[in-house]
Amino acid sequence: MSTATTTDTTTVVLGDRPLTIDEVVAVARHHAPVAISDAARGRVRAARTVIEGPAQDTVAHYGVSTGFGALATTHIPLDKRARLQRSLVRSHAAGAGPEVEEEVVRALMLLRVQTLATGRTGIREETLRLYLALLQHGISPVVHEYGSLGCSGDLSPLSHCALTLMGEGRVRVGGGDETDAAVALADAGLVPVELHEKEGPALINGTDGMLGMLCPAVHDLRHLLAAADIATAMSVEGLLGTDDVFAADLQALRPQPGQALSAANMRAVLSDSPIRDSHRDPAACTRVRDAYSLRCAPQVHGGARDTVEHAATIAGYELAAAIDNPVVTLDGRVESNGNFHGAPIAYVPDFLAIVAADVASMSERRTDRFLDAKRSNGLPPFLAEDPGTDSGLMIAQYTAAGMVSEMKRLATPASVDSIPSSAMQEDHVSMGWGGARKLRRSVDALSRVIGIELYTAARGIALRAPLRPAPATAAVIATLAEHGVGGPGPDRFTSPDLAAAHLAVVDGSVRAAAESVTGPLN
């Protein structure tokens, strides 16, 4: 989501502890440097010696001396086992459709390197070094939208990455034009590897794609929900609503943690508002209750916050995992398992798409309320300067409504839609990759819907002059103007205003402006 271009200079060291969500975002989005600890390299070498025994064994060992999936009972002779690894990667690199974003590819690569560095996969240190070098040199394999069923992990996306290690396939370097992997490796002074026994499964048997999309989504939603709280407070202010319902003691009667945090944010932004003070007198304000989109915002935003934190918990468990099949256990056994199944991750992108759609739906209702003269408490129709001649923000609301409708479709769960594969060997799959893909679109839409609400609220508040807004609101309106968001006046080209408001949301300016007055928000 973020458009920031600042490079994080803090090195993320892999192999000794679980990564954090913020570290995944730092490497994937901001190209923070990465390294592998010496202790992790030692564990990798030790695990490889465990694999080399079964590699020479005439007894079948899955992934070492057998085929894969429904071909797991096919024994592979010694002279064909290098070909077995190459064939696995080539055949599984079967993606189709549009190219996925660079940050997604970098995230899944980072997470695979982290798992390889745990010493539980049996990868050779030479292969691990090359994979790490791809991240360090900004070499991103071209990975496609379709191909993963989320079981056994994200096979196709990871295979496209593994193909690069063999000097095959297509890549981009530093976000530039597509080129052959062999050319990119040579230009970086890197030499392709020939995969040995067990390395094929180690490179492609992981949930790294879906997790690599879940981590940025959690990171972004945390920030977007704070921006949604700010937008809500501005809407309450501009629509002459009341902040009395956000009182801490009222929230404490229903001790949902996210609800309390959102209400606190709204109180902070509305603090010291002359607009709010103008209608505190019950004799001057005959409205008893605000609409649910104003009054119940902490309940909706709070539920979304708690769902995001549940997703963060699940992501944390997975960031501590070593996903492969088979794995090298701590006591030196090589064991097959089912940990590659994506279900634990796959559920939470569906949960997050649901709450994102609901938060956006409520935001759009507040935007619409500003534009209806019957419900806006004295504002002109559509906030237009000359209603009839000017249409004001009429179609900005259409844009928000269209995105909300799309988000409702994206909220249909992917994780319930298993489909059998691999000759019924893989007869239940997670669809976690698909769920994470649609979540990315939903998060992007949410940021735009919030931007439209902020744009609308800022104009509505300006039309309350000479009444002045809360200091925090004034700071947000000033930052929107600095980004190029226009104020009241005759109709103008609207799309650039919407883009500017969206940028102010995703680059953190809206939150920073509010916090310059309120202090840190939740």
C-alpha positions in Angstrom: 0.0 0.0 0.0 2.7 2.5 1.0 4.2 4.7 -1.6 7.2 5.6 0.5 10.6 5.1 -1.2 12.9 5.4 1.8 15.3 2.5 2.1 15.6 1.0 5.6 19.2 0.6 6.5 18.8 -1.7 9.5 20.1 -5.1 8.6 17.6 -7.9 9.2 19.5 -11.0 10.3 17.9 -14.4 9.5 18.0 -17.8 11.1 18.2 -17.3 14.8 14.7 -16.0 15.7 11.3 -15.4 14.1 10.9 -12.4 11.9 8.4 -9.7 12.8 5.7 -8.3 10.6 7.5 -5.0 10.4 10.8 -6.7 9.4 9.0 -8.5 6.5 7.6 -5.1 5.4 11.0 -3.5 5.7 12.7 -6.0 3.4 9.8 -6.5 1.0 8.7 -2.9 0.6 11.7 -0.8 1.6 14.6 -3.1 0.6 16.2 -3.3 4.1 19.4 -5.2 3.9 19.4 -8.9 4.9 22.0 -11.3 6.2 22.2 -14.8 7.7 23.8 -15.5 11.1 26.8 -17.6 11.5 24.9 -19.9 13.9 22.3 -20.4 11.2 24.9 -21.4 8.6 26.2 -24.0 11.0 22.7 -25.5 11.5 22.3 -25.6 7.7 25.5 -27.5 7.3 24.6 -29.9 10.0 21.2 -30.6 8.5 22.7 -31.2 5.1 24.8 -34.1 6.5 21.6 -35.7 7.7 20.1 -35.6 4.2 23.2 -37.0 2.5 22.7 -40.4 4.2 19.2 -41.0 2.8 20.3 -39.5 -0.5 22.5 -42.6 -1.1 20.0 -45.1 0.4 18.2 -47.6 -1.8 15.2 -47.3 0.5 12.6 -44.8 -0.7 12.6 -41.5 1.1 10.0 -39.0 0.0 11.4 -36.0 -1.8 14.9 -37.4 -1.7 14.6 -40.6 -3.8 11.0 -40.6 -4.9 8.7 -38.6 -7.1 6.3 -36.0 -5.7 2.6 -35.7 -4.9 0.7 -38.7 -6.5 4.0 -39.9 -7.8 5.5 -40.3 -4.3 5.6 -44.1 -4.7 7.8 -43.9 -7.7 11.4 -44.7 -6.8 14.1 -42.6 -8.5 17.5 -44.2 -9.2 20.7 -42.4 -8.1 21.6 -41.3 -11.6 18.3 -39.5 -12.1 18.0 -37.7 -8.8 19.6 -34.4 -9.9 17.2 -34.4 -12.9 14.4 -35.1 -10.4 15.1 -31.8 -8.6 15.3 -29.8 -11.9 12.2 -31.4 -13.2 10.3 -30.6 -10.1 11.1 -26.9 -10.2 10.5 -26.6 -14.0 7.2 -28.4 -14.0 5.9 -26.6 -11.0 6.8 -23.1 -12.3 3.4 -23.1 -14.1 2.0 -19.7 -13.1 -0.3 -17.8 -15.4 -1.9 -14.4 -15.7 -0.7 -11.0 -14.5 2.6 -10.5 -12.7 2.4 -10.0 -9.0 3.9 -7.0 -7.2 7.6 -6.9 -6.4 7.0 -6.5 -2.7 5.0 -9.8 -2.7 7.9 -11.6 -4.5 10.5 -10.2 -2.1 8.3 -11.1 0.9 7.9 -14.7 -0.1 11.6 -14.9 -1.0 12.6 -13.5 2.4 10.3 -16.0 4.2 11.7 -18.9 2.3 15.3 -17.9 3.0 14.3 -17.6 6.7 12.9 -21.1 6.7 16.0 -22.5 4.9 18.2 -20.8 7.5 16.5 -22.7 10.3 18.4 -25.8 9.4 15.2 -27.9 9.2 15.1 -28.3 5.4 18.4 -29.9 4.5 19.3 -27.3 1.9 23.0 -26.9 1.0 24.7 -23.7 2.2 25.7 -22.9 -1.4 22.1 -22.8 -2.5 21.1 -20.8 0.5 23.8 -18.2 -0.2 22.6 -17.7 -3.7 18.9 -17.3 -2.6 20.0 -14.7 -0.1 22.1 -12.9 -2.8 18.9 -12.5 -5.0 17.4 -10.4 -2.2 20.6 -8.5 -1.7 21.0 -7.7 -5.4 17.3 -6.8 -5.9 16.7 -9.7 -8.3 13.0 -10.5 -8.3 11.7 -13.5 -10.2 8.6 -12.9 -12.3 5.8 -14.6 -10.4 2.2 -14.8 -11.8 -1.2 -14.3 -10.3 -2.5 -17.8 -10.7 -0.9 -21.2 -9.9 -1.1 -21.7 -6.2 -3.8 -23.6 -4.4 -2.2 -23.0 -1.0 -1.3 -26.7 -0.6 1.4 -28.0 -0.6 2.1 -24.4 0.2 2.6 -21.9 -2.6 4.2 -24.4 -5.0 4.0 -22.4 -8.3 5.1 -19.0 -7.0 8.0 -20.5 -5.1 9.0 -22.6 -8.1 9.3 -19.5 -10.2 11.8 -18.2 -7.6 13.6 -21.5 -7.5 13.9 -21.5 -11.2 16.0 -18.3 -10.9 18.5 -20.2 -8.8 19.0 -22.6 -11.7 19.6 -19.6 -14.0 16.3 -20.1 -15.8 13.1 -18.1 -16.2 12.5 -14.4 -16.2 13.3 -11.8 -13.5 13.4 -8.0 -12.9 16.4 -6.3 -11.3 15.6 -3.3 -9.1 12.1 -3.1 -10.6 13.4 -2.6 -14.1 12.6 -4.4 -17.3 12.2 -8.1 -17.6 15.3 -10.0 -18.4 16.6 -13.6 -18.5 17.6 -15.0 -15.1 20.9 -16.2 -16.4 21.7 -12.7 -17.6 20.8 -11.1 -14.3 22.8 -13.6 -12.3 25.9 -13.1 -14.5 25.6 -9.3 -14.3 25.5 -9.6 -10.5 28.5 -11.9 -10.5 26.4 -14.8 -9.3 26.6 -18.5 -10.5 23.5 -20.7 -10.9 23.4 -23.9 -8.8 22.7 -27.4 -9.8 20.1 -28.6 -7.3 21.0 -31.8 -5.3 18.7 -34.3 -3.5 15.9 -32.8 -1.4 16.7 -29.2 -2.5 13.7 -29.0 -4.9 11.1 -29.6 -2.2 13.0 -27.4 0.3 12.7 -24.5 -2.2 9.0 -24.8 -3.0 7.2 -26.4 -0.1 6.1 -23.4 1.9 3.3 -21.1 2.8 5.5 -18.1 2.1 3.4 -16.5 -0.6 0.2 -16.2 1.4 2.2 -15.2 4.6 4.2 -12.7 2.5 0.9 -11.0 1.6 -0.7 -11.3 5.0 2.1 -9.5 6.8 1.9 -6.2 4.7 -1.9 -6.4 5.0 -1.8 -6.5 8.8 0.8 -3.7 8.8 -1.3 -1.5 6.4 -4.6 -2.2 8.1 -3.3 -1.1 11.5 -2.5 2.3 9.9 -5.6 2.5 7.9 -7.8 1.9 10.9 -6.2 4.8 12.7 -6.9 6.9 9.6 -10.5 5.7 9.6 -10.8 6.9 13.2 -9.5 10.3 12.2 -11.9 10.5 9.2 -14.8 9.5 11.4 -14.0 12.2 14.0 -13.9 14.7 11.2 -17.2 13.5 9.8 -18.8 13.7 13.3 -17.5 17.2 13.6 -18.5 18.4 10.1 -22.0 16.9 10.4 -22.6 18.5 13.8 -22.7 15.2 15.5 -21.8 14.5 19.2 -18.7 13.0 20.7 -20.5 12.3 24.0 -21.1 8.7 22.9 -17.4 8.1 22.6 -16.9 8.7 26.4 -14.5 6.3 28.0 -16.9 5.2 30.7 -19.5 4.3 28.1 -16.9 2.2 26.1 -15.9 0.5 29.3 -19.4 -1.0 29.7 -18.5 -3.1 26.7 -14.9 -4.0 27.2 -13.9 -4.9 23.7 -10.3 -3.7 23.5 -10.3 -2.4 19.9 -13.5 -0.4 20.5 -11.9 1.5 23.4 -8.9 2.3 21.3 -10.9 3.6 18.4 -13.1 5.7 20.7 -10.1 7.2 22.3 -8.7 8.2 18.9 -12.0 9.9 18.0 -12.1 11.8 21.3 -8.6 13.0 20.8 -9.2 14.3 17.3 -12.4 16.1 18.3 -10.9 17.6 21.4 -11.3 21.4 21.7 -13.5 21.7 18.6 -15.3 25.1 18.4 -17.7 23.4 15.9 -18.6 20.8 18.4 -18.9 23.4 21.2 -21.3 25.4 19.0 -24.1 22.9 19.5 -23.6 21.5 23.0 -26.5 23.5 24.4 -29.5 21.1 24.4 -31.8 24.0 23.7 -29.9 24.8 20.5 -29.5 21.1 19.4 -32.8 19.2 19.2 -31.2 16.0 17.7 -31.1 13.2 20.3 -29.0 10.6 18.5 -26.7 10.5 15.6 -27.0 7.9 12.8 -25.2 4.6 13.4 -22.5 5.4 10.9 -21.4 8.2 13.3 -22.5 6.8 16.7 -21.4 3.2 16.3 -18.1 3.8 14.5 -15.9 2.7 17.5 -17.8 -0.6 17.7 -17.2 -1.3 14.0 -13.7 0.0 13.8 -12.9 -1.8 17.1 -14.1 -5.1 15.9 -11.9 -4.6 12.8 -9.0 -3.8 15.0 -9.4 -6.9 17.1 -9.7 -9.0 13.9 -6.5 -7.5 12.6 -4.7 -8.4 15.9 -6.0 -11.9 15.7 -4.5 -12.1 12.2 -1.2 -10.7 13.6 -1.2 -13.5 16.2 -1.6 -16.1 13.5 1.1 -14.5 11.3 3.4 -14.5 14.4 2.9 -18.2 14.8 3.7 -18.8 11.1 6.7 -16.5 11.2 8.1 -18.8 13.9 7.6 -21.9 11.8 9.8 -24.0 9.5 7.6 -25.2 6.7 8.9 -28.0 4.5 8.2 -31.6 3.6 10.0 -33.7 4.6 11.8 -31.9 7.4 15.0 -32.6 9.4 13.9 -32.8 13.0 15.9 -31.5 15.9 17.1 -35.1 16.7 18.2 -35.8 13.2 15.2 -37.7 11.7 13.9 -36.9 8.2 10.1 -37.0 8.5 7.2 -36.3 6.2 4.5 -34.1 7.5 1.5 -31.9 6.6 2.6 -28.6 7.9 2.6 -27.1 4.4 -1.2 -27.0 4.4 -2.1 -23.3 4.3 -5.4 -23.5 6.3 -4.2 -21.7 9.4 -3.1 -18.7 7.3 -5.8 -18.9 4.7 -8.7 -18.2 7.1 -7.4 -14.8 8.3 -7.2 -13.0 4.9 -10.9 -13.9 4.5 -11.6 -12.5 8.0 -9.7 -9.3 7.1 -11.4 -8.8 3.8 -14.7 -9.0 5.6 -13.9 -6.3 8.2 -12.2 -4.1 5.6 -15.4 -4.1 3.6 -17.4 -3.3 6.6 -15.2 -0.4 7.7 -15.3 0.9 4.1 -19.1 0.5 3.9 -19.5 2.7 7.1 -17.1 5.3 5.7 -19.0 5.6 2.5 -22.3 6.1 4.4 -20.7 9.1 6.2 -19.5 10.5 2.9 -23.0 10.2 1.5 -24.5 11.9 4.6 -22.4 15.0 3.9 -23.8 15.3 0.4 -27.5 15.0 1.2 -29.0 18.4 2.2 -31.7 16.6 4.2 -29.2 14.9 6.4 -26.1 17.2 6.5 -27.5 19.7 9.0 -27.3 22.8 6.9 -24.7 22.1 4.3 -25.4 22.8 0.6 -26.4 19.8 -1.6 -23.4 17.7 -2.6 -21.2 20.4 -1.0 -21.5 22.3 -4.3 -20.8 26.0 -4.6 -23.8 26.5 -7.0 -25.9 23.4 -6.7 -27.4 22.6 -10.1 -24.7 24.4 -12.0 -22.1 22.6 -9.9 -22.4 18.9 -9.0 -19.9 19.2 -6.1 -18.7 15.8 -4.8 -21.7 13.8 -6.1 -19.6 11.5 -8.2 -16.8 11.1 -5.6 -19.4 9.3 -3.6 -20.2 7.1 -6.6 -16.5 6.2 -6.7 -16.5 5.2 -3.0 -19.8 3.3 -3.5 -18.3 1.4 -6.4 -15.2 0.4 -4.5 -17.3 -0.7 -1.4 -19.5 -2.9 -3.7 -16.3 -4.4 -5.1 -15.0 -5.0 -1.5 -18.2 -6.8 -0.6 -17.5 -9.2 -3.5 -13.9 -9.6 -2.4 -15.2 -10.5 1.1 -16.5 -13.8 -0.2 -14.3 -16.4 1.5 -11.7 -18.2 -0.6 -10.8 -20.7 2.2 -14.1 -22.6 1.9 -13.5 -23.3 -1.8 -11.2 -26.4 -1.8 -10.7 -28.2 -5.1 -8.9 -31.6 -5.4 -5.6 -31.8 -7.3 -2.7 -34.2 -8.0 -4.8 -37.2 -8.8 -6.7 -36.9 -5.5 -3.5 -37.1 -3.4 -4.0 -33.5 -2.5 -7.7 -33.7 -2.1 -8.2 -30.7 0.2 -6.4 -27.4 -0.4 -6.5 -24.0 1.4 -6.8 -21.5 -1.4 -4.8 -19.2 0.9 -2.9 -17.6 -2.0 -6.2 -16.5 -3.7 -7.5 -15.2 -0.4 -4.4 -13.1 0.2 -4.5 -11.8 -3.4 -8.0 -10.5 -3.0 -7.2 -9.0 0.4 -4.5 -6.8 -1.3 -7.1 -5.4 -3.6 -9.5 -4.8 -0.6 -6.8 -3.0 1.5 -6.1 -0.7 -1.5 -9.8 0.1 -1.9 -10.2 0.8 1.8 -7.4 3.3 1.7 -9.1 5.1 -1.2 -12.6 5.1 0.4 -11.1 6.6 3.6 -9.4 9.2 1.4 -12.7 10.2 -0.1 -14.3 10.5 3.3 -11.4 12.8 4.5 -11.8 14.9 1.3 -15.5 15.2 1.8 -15.3 15.9 5.6 -12.6 18.6 5.0 -14.9 20.4 2.5 -17.9 20.1 4.8 -16.0 21.5 7.7 -14.7 24.4 5.6 -18.3 25.2 4.8 -19.0 25.6 8.5 -16.9 28.8 8.6 -16.7 31.0 10.5 -16.8 28.2 13.0 -13.4 26.7 13.4 -12.6 23.0 13.6 -10.7 21.1 16.3 -6.9 21.8 16.2 -6.2 18.2 15.1 -8.8 18.5 12.3 -7.3 21.8 11.2 -3.9 20.1 11.0 -5.3 17.3 8.8 -7.1 19.7 6.5 -3.8 21.7 6.1 -1.9 18.5 5.2 -4.6 17.5 2.6 -4.2 21.0 1.1 -0.4 20.5 1.0 -1.0 17.3 -1.0 -3.1 19.2 -3.5 -6.6 18.5 -2.2 -8.8 21.4 -3.2 -11.3 23.1 -0.9 -14.8 24.5 -1.6 -15.4 26.3 -4.8 -16.7 25.8 -8.4 -16.4 22.3 -9.8 -12.9 21.2 -10.7 -11.3 18.0 -12.1 -12.1 15.7 -9.2 -9.8 12.7 -9.8 -6.6 14.4 -8.9 -8.1 15.5 -5.6 -9.1 11.9 -4.9 -5.6 10.7 -5.8 -4.0 13.4 -3.5 -6.3 12.4 -0.6 -5.4 8.8 -1.1 -1.7 9.6 -1.1 -2.0 11.6 2.1 -3.6 8.5 3.7 -1.1 5.9 2.6 2.1 7.9 3.1 1.1 8.5 6.7 0.6 12.3 6.4 -2.9 12.3 7.7 -2.0 10.4 10.8 1.1 12.4 11.4 -0.8 15.6 11.1 -3.4 14.6 13.6 -0.7 13.2 16.0 1.1 16.6 15.8 -1.7 17.9 17.9 -3.0 14.8 19.8 0.2 12.9 20.4 0.4 9.2 19.4 -2.9 7.7 18.4 -3.8 4.1 18.8 
